[in-house]
Amino acid sequence: RKRTDALGQAFAGSQLQIQIYVNRRPEELSQRLASALPSLPSHSRLRWVSPLEGKRFVEYQDMAFLSAVGFNDAKRALKTFWPLGGPSWDALAVVEAGRASQEGILLVEAKSHPPEMCSVGCRASPASYRKIETALNQTKRWLGVSEQLNWTGSLYQFANRLAHLYFFREVVRIQAWLANVYFLNDPHSSTSMEVWGVAIAKVKA
């Protein structure tokens, strides 16, 4: 079944919700994220670059997402760090703070019900898998997590987003933030605050 219409607008779920907030309620979304991310530079502004209605709600990945946020210089490093077919970002924003040293990227992953956080795991080719495993192990060390833990199983999507946060902050030294946006009471798959709390705790564990 198609998830979007001919213009790229989603029919339901977290994809539709994030499209609505980025295009119709960006200030509300930005304010909520700013309150949840106290390390954002004070007086910074989020300039949303996807999913934009004027660009058919495109979600960027690989080199295209670096172009979208204006960091083309990081493309060679990303090619070394992660194979093609990386995360397709639900939303992206440039963090503008008036001074170049404080500008950065906000990476957004959106969900409307807990099963969206799980997947079949990493299904990369052997060569790509080795590159991914190296990147994930680097991320684990950065976060103080045992390398013996498997990050390529059902929570692989969550793990590879963390790896890209590591890539920006530690590999190319670009300010970056990762926001997981969980929608409450979406009509397509209603989830309460209590249910989210239990699910998120399990994923983090």
C-alpha positions as semicolon CSV with decimal commas, in nm:
position;residue;x (nm);y (nm);z (nm)
1;R;0,000;0,000;0,000
2;K;0,119;0,349;-0,082
3;R;0,213;0,565;0,216
4;T;0,191;0,897;0,026
5;D;-0,016;1,062;-0,245
6;A;0,113;1,192;-0,579
7;L;0,242;1,510;-0,412
8;G;0,434;1,323;-0,142
9;Q;0,192;1,392;0,144
10;A;0,152;1,097;0,379
11;F;-0,189;0,943;0,443
12;A;-0,142;0,862;0,812
13;G;0,089;0,791;1,100
14;S;0,409;0,959;1,215
15;Q;0,505;1,049;0,858
16;L;0,190;1,261;0,824
17;Q;0,229;1,410;1,172
18;I;0,585;1,529;1,119
19;Q;0,485;1,674;0,780
20;I;0,205;1,870;0,950
21;Y;0,428;2,004;1,225
22;V;0,719;2,103;1,000
23;N;0,496;2,279;0,747
24;R;0,195;2,402;0,947
25;R;0,318;2,430;1,307
26;P;0,697;2,477;1,286
27;E;0,718;2,725;1,574
28;E;0,538;2,489;1,810
29;L;0,761;2,200;1,704
30;S;1,076;2,413;1,741
31;Q;0,976;2,534;2,086
32;R;0,906;2,183;2,212
33;L;1,239;2,059;2,079
34;A;1,428;2,354;2,227
35;S;1,281;2,279;2,570
36;A;1,377;1,911;2,536
37;L;1,732;1,989;2,418
38;P;1,884;2,234;2,668
39;S;2,226;2,204;2,504
40;L;2,103;2,389;2,194
41;P;2,274;2,730;2,175
42;S;2,070;2,998;2,347
43;H;1,871;3,217;2,110
44;S;1,926;2,966;1,829
45;R;1,667;2,917;1,556
46;L;1,567;2,597;1,380
47;R;1,539;2,635;1,004
48;W;1,352;2,332;0,876
49;V;1,481;2,187;0,549
50;S;1,271;1,869;0,533
51;P;1,008;1,741;0,484
52;L;0,897;2,057;0,302
53;E;0,570;2,075;0,112
54;G;0,734;2,286;-0,160
55;K;0,976;1,998;-0,223
56;R;0,713;1,724;-0,223
57;F;0,789;1,633;0,140
58;V;1,114;1,462;0,040
59;E;1,306;1,278;0,313
60;Y;1,682;1,290;0,256
61;Q;1,947;1,024;0,306
62;D;2,315;0,962;0,228
63;M;2,493;1,248;0,050
64;A;2,165;1,425;-0,027
65;F;2,096;1,491;0,340
66;L;2,438;1,652;0,385
67;S;2,358;1,881;0,091
68;A;2,019;1,964;0,241
69;V;2,175;2,086;0,566
70;G;2,465;2,262;0,393
71;F;2,757;2,043;0,500
72;N;2,888;1,914;0,168
73;D;3,242;1,911;0,306
74;A;3,147;1,609;0,520
75;K;3,055;1,386;0,224
76;R;3,393;1,215;0,188
77;A;3,406;1,138;0,560
78;L;3,050;0,999;0,557
79;K;3,136;0,772;0,263
80;T;3,422;0,630;0,467
81;F;3,214;0,599;0,785
82;W;2,889;0,449;0,651
83;P;2,784;0,265;0,332
84;L;2,516;0,390;0,094
85;G;2,161;0,315;0,201
86;G;2,193;0,492;0,535
87;P;1,914;0,646;0,743
88;S;1,633;0,828;0,565
89;W;1,568;1,119;0,801
90;D;1,207;1,194;0,894
91;A;1,295;1,562;0,939
92;L;1,604;1,782;0,929
93;A;1,673;2,130;1,057
94;V;1,970;2,363;1,047
95;V;2,049;2,515;1,386
96;E;2,117;2,884;1,328
97;A;2,261;3,084;1,613
98;G;2,414;3,389;1,446
99;R;2,772;3,268;1,484
100;A;2,919;3,009;1,248
101;S;3,085;2,820;1,536
102;Q;2,745;2,751;1,687
103;E;2,561;2,639;1,377
104;G;2,476;2,274;1,350
105;I;2,225;2,009;1,253
106;L;1,914;1,869;1,416
107;L;1,836;1,511;1,311
108;V;1,478;1,399;1,374
109;E;1,325;1,054;1,393
110;A;0,945;1,047;1,436
111;K;0,722;0,766;1,565
112;S;0,350;0,737;1,638
113;H;0,341;0,390;1,799
114;P;0,604;0,161;1,960
115;P;0,621;-0,111;1,690
116;E;0,770;0,153;1,456
117;M;1,087;0,144;1,664
118;C;1,153;-0,219;1,572
119;S;1,265;-0,366;1,240
120;V;1,403;-0,685;1,087
121;G;1,753;-0,559;1,163
122;C;2,055;-0,489;0,945
123;R;2,046;-0,667;0,611
124;A;2,354;-0,513;0,449
125;S;2,597;-0,697;0,226
126;P;2,905;-0,849;0,398
127;A;3,130;-0,557;0,298
128;S;2,877;-0,297;0,410
129;Y;2,805;-0,490;0,728
130;R;3,172;-0,474;0,829
131;K;3,173;-0,096;0,783
132;I;2,849;-0,062;0,980
133;E;2,978;-0,283;1,261
134;T;3,294;-0,073;1,289
135;A;3,088;0,248;1,307
136;L;2,851;0,102;1,566
137;N;3,141;-0,017;1,783
138;Q;3,295;0,331;1,770
139;T;2,960;0,473;1,879
140;K;2,932;0,222;2,165
141;R;3,275;0,321;2,295
142;W;3,177;0,688;2,274
143;L;2,865;0,619;2,480
144;G;3,034;0,383;2,725
145;V;2,842;0,078;2,604
146;S;2,985;-0,273;2,582
147;E;3,084;-0,372;2,229
148;Q;2,949;-0,720;2,304
149;L;2,591;-0,591;2,281
150;N;2,420;-0,654;1,947
151;W;2,308;-0,331;1,779
152;T;2,221;-0,484;1,440
153;G;1,904;-0,665;1,549
154;S;1,550;-0,538;1,593
155;L;1,664;-0,200;1,732
156;Y;1,914;-0,140;1,452
157;Q;1,728;0,169;1,331
158;F;1,765;0,336;1,671
159;A;2,135;0,240;1,681
160;N;2,225;0,370;1,338
161;R;2,074;0,708;1,423
162;L;2,300;0,723;1,728
163;A;2,594;0,633;1,503
164;H;2,523;0,932;1,281
165;L;2,509;1,159;1,583
166;Y;2,853;1,025;1,675
167;F;2,970;1,085;1,316
168;F;2,885;1,454;1,331
169;R;3,005;1,524;1,682
170;E;3,325;1,319;1,687
171;V;3,432;1,239;1,330
172;V;3,371;1,567;1,147
173;R;3,331;1,787;1,457
174;I;3,001;1,944;1,355
175;Q;2,750;2,040;1,621
176;A;2,458;1,798;1,601
177;W;2,155;1,692;1,800
178;L;1,928;1,389;1,765
179;A;1,560;1,421;1,856
180;N;1,326;1,125;1,875
181;V;0,975;1,270;1,841
182;Y;0,696;1,051;1,977
183;F;0,341;1,152;1,885
184;L;0,058;1,100;2,132
185;N;-0,288;0,979;2,029
186;D;-0,229;0,967;1,654
187;P;-0,566;0,867;1,495
188;H;-0,402;0,591;1,291
189;S;-0,227;0,425;1,587
190;S;-0,315;0,593;1,915
191;T;-0,046;0,569;2,184
192;S;-0,071;0,718;2,532
193;M;0,207;0,883;2,734
194;E;0,215;0,582;2,967
195;V;0,259;0,331;2,685
196;W;0,534;0,542;2,532
197;G;0,712;0,565;2,865
198;V;0,735;0,187;2,897
199;A;0,839;0,136;2,533
200;I;1,108;0,405;2,536
201;A;1,258;0,271;2,858
202;K;1,291;-0,074;2,700
203;V;1,459;0,064;2,389
204;K;1,708;0,270;2,590
205;A;1,790;-0,030;2,807
